[in-house]
Amino acid sequence: MPDDNAQAIDDTRKLRAKFPRWGILFDPLESVWVAVRGKRTLVAASSPEKLTEQVEAAARGEVGPDEGD
């Protein structure tokens, strides 16, 4: 578990550096990555890589594919 936590912290730091105008966080209880920007833009994903894709799509104004529930 400590290794997973260290990896999540490192991934969060990288995402925040890559997307400075976005609020990035990881919810370990739900295992979901979340990015927010402003009042209306909310992006959620199951991995940092998927979150990167979806944030880039949202920044371009595209609608990314749903990951489903």
C-alpha angles and dihedrals in degrees: 000000000000090000090052090050092050090049092050090050091050093047091048091051091050093048092048090051091049094046106032094167092056130078107230126191142157123223106207093189092059096027091229132136116218132194125186133185123178120331100306111034114089124160126182130185142167096237139026090247093054090045090053091053093048095046090050090050091048091049089054090049094249125134110239123216115275116251091207128221 
